[in-house]
């Protein structure tokens, strides 16, 4: 069944032991990375018949005929290289 998976996208500056010299992103860099994330996810889900919407409230919604775990894994893969995080918002079934 087609479902809508929503994620609140955010940035948290957090140097790690594996990357202790990580620079904090500026507000503009965070906005650019969120825009890149939306474009990347839009392209990915368009290839499998889904689509991505992003209202201006920091939440993206992905409509697709896939399982929640699969969608989470795809989103996580795109988040990490952009230094972004996501919090799941409850799923809506169509």
Backbone torsions as a table, in degrees:
resi	resn	phi	psi	omega
1	UNK	NA	145.2	178.3
2	UNK	-73.0	136.0	179.3
3	UNK	-135.7	161.4	175.5
4	UNK	-110.2	119.5	178.5
5	UNK	-105.9	126.3	-177.3
6	UNK	-118.0	144.3	-178.5
7	UNK	-137.4	133.9	172.2
8	UNK	-88.0	119.3	-176.2
9	UNK	-95.5	134.0	178.5
10	UNK	-150.6	170.0	179.7
11	UNK	-121.4	137.7	176.0
12	UNK	-136.8	119.0	179.1
13	UNK	-70.5	120.6	-175.2
14	UNK	-153.5	87.4	174.9
15	UNK	-61.0	146.8	-179.5
16	UNK	-119.2	170.0	177.9
17	UNK	-64.5	-30.3	178.8
18	UNK	-79.9	-17.9	179.6
19	UNK	-143.7	66.3	-173.8
20	UNK	-71.3	-17.4	-177.7
21	UNK	-99.0	15.9	-179.6
22	UNK	-58.6	126.1	177.9
23	UNK	-80.7	144.7	176.1
24	UNK	-71.8	136.7	179.3
25	UNK	-78.3	144.4	174.9
26	UNK	-75.3	166.2	177.5
27	UNK	-57.4	-40.7	179.6
28	UNK	-64.6	-40.1	179.1
29	UNK	-66.5	-38.8	178.0
30	UNK	-63.8	-45.6	178.5
31	UNK	-61.7	-40.6	177.9
32	UNK	-62.7	-44.5	-178.9
33	UNK	-65.4	-37.6	176.9
34	UNK	-64.8	-40.7	177.4
35	UNK	-62.7	-42.7	177.3
36	UNK	-63.1	-40.5	178.7
37	UNK	-60.0	-46.6	-179.5
38	UNK	-62.0	-42.6	177.7
39	UNK	-63.1	-47.6	-178.7
40	UNK	-61.7	-46.4	179.5
41	UNK	-66.8	-38.3	177.7
42	UNK	-58.7	-45.0	178.5
43	UNK	-65.1	-43.6	-178.4
44	UNK	-61.1	-50.6	-175.4
45	UNK	-74.4	-25.7	175.4
46	UNK	-62.4	-33.8	-179.7
47	UNK	-67.8	-22.8	-179.3
48	UNK	-113.0	19.1	174.3
49	UNK	84.0	14.0	178.2
50	UNK	-108.7	-176.1	175.1
51	UNK	-153.4	162.0	-176.7
52	UNK	-120.4	134.5	175.0
53	UNK	-121.0	146.2	178.4
54	UNK	-140.4	91.2	173.0
55	UNK	-64.4	167.6	-172.6
56	UNK	-77.6	7.4	-177.2
57	UNK	-89.6	12.2	178.7
58	UNK	83.5	4.7	179.1
59	UNK	-109.4	132.6	172.9
60	UNK	-107.1	145.7	178.1
61	UNK	-121.6	130.4	-179.6
62	UNK	-115.1	122.4	177.2
63	UNK	-104.5	120.1	-176.7
64	UNK	-160.9	158.5	178.0
65	UNK	-98.4	65.0	178.0
66	UNK	-139.2	168.9	178.7
67	UNK	-77.5	154.5	179.0
68	UNK	-55.8	-45.5	-177.9
69	UNK	-61.3	-39.9	179.4
70	UNK	-65.2	-43.3	179.3
71	UNK	-64.0	-44.2	178.6
72	UNK	-57.6	-43.7	-178.0
73	UNK	-64.0	-42.0	179.1
74	UNK	-63.4	-47.9	-179.0
75	UNK	-61.2	-45.7	179.5
76	UNK	-58.0	-38.9	-180.0
77	UNK	-62.0	-35.5	179.5
78	UNK	-82.0	-29.9	-177.8
79	UNK	-65.6	-44.7	-168.6
80	UNK	-58.9	-44.0	-177.0
81	UNK	-76.1	-9.0	177.2
82	UNK	-104.1	5.4	179.4
83	UNK	58.8	36.3	179.8
84	UNK	-113.5	161.0	177.0
85	UNK	-126.3	163.8	179.0
86	UNK	-141.7	143.4	174.1
87	UNK	-115.9	128.9	-179.2
88	UNK	-68.7	140.6	173.5
89	UNK	-108.1	145.3	-176.8
90	UNK	-48.7	142.0	-177.4
91	UNK	-73.2	142.1	173.6
92	UNK	-113.8	126.3	176.2
93	UNK	-88.1	142.8	176.6
94	UNK	-102.0	NA	NA
